[in-house]
Amino acid sequence: MKLLKFFQYAYIIFAALFLWDAITNWSVDRNRAYMSLLFTALAIFMFFFRKRFRKKIEDRNQK
C-alpha cells in the first residue's frame, strides 16, 4: 500500500515539472509548451484516479 501511495504523489511531482517546463518554454516554443500543459493535466488526472483506486483497494481489504 505504501508503494501505491508513493506513486500517487509522484504524479503530482511530474505535474509540477511539466508545468515548469511549459512556463519556461512558453516564449521559445509554443508547441512544446502546449504538450507540457497536456502532460500536466494528464498527471493531475492520474493523481486523482490513483487516489480513488487506492481508496477502493483499502476499503476492499478492510472488509
C-alpha positions in Angstrom: 0.0 0.0 0.0 2.8 2.4 0.7 4.2 1.9 -2.7 0.9 2.9 -4.3 0.8 6.0 -2.1 4.3 6.9 -3.2 3.4 6.6 -6.9 0.3 8.6 -6.3 2.3 11.6 -5.2 4.9 11.0 -7.9 2.3 12.1 -10.4 2.0 15.5 -8.6 5.8 15.9 -8.8 5.7 15.1 -12.5 2.8 17.6 -13.0 4.9 20.3 -11.3 7.9 19.5 -13.5 5.8 19.6 -16.7 4.2 22.9 -15.6 7.6 24.4 -15.0 8.7 23.1 -18.4 5.6 24.8 -20.0 6.3 28.1 -18.3 10.0 28.2 -19.3 9.3 27.2 -22.9 6.2 29.4 -23.5 8.0 32.2 -25.3 10.5 29.9 -27.0 8.4 27.0 -28.4 4.7 27.2 -28.0 4.0 23.7 -29.3 6.3 22.2 -26.7 4.7 24.3 -24.0 1.2 23.1 -25.0 2.5 19.5 -24.9 3.8 20.1 -21.4 0.5 21.5 -20.4 -1.2 18.4 -21.7 1.1 16.2 -19.7 0.5 18.4 -16.7 -3.3 17.8 -17.0 -2.7 14.1 -17.6 -0.5 13.8 -14.5 -3.1 15.6 -12.3 -5.9 13.3 -13.7 -3.7 10.3 -12.9 -3.1 11.5 -9.3 -6.8 11.7 -8.6 -7.5 8.4 -10.4 -4.8 6.6 -8.4 -6.1 8.1 -5.2 -9.6 6.9 -5.9 -8.3 3.4 -6.9 -6.1 3.1 -3.8 -9.1 4.1 -1.6 -11.2 1.4 -3.3 -8.5 -1.2 -2.6 -8.1 -0.2 1.0 -11.9 -0.4 1.6 -12.0 -3.8 0.0 -9.1 -5.1 2.2 -10.8 -3.8 5.3 -13.9 -5.9 4.6 
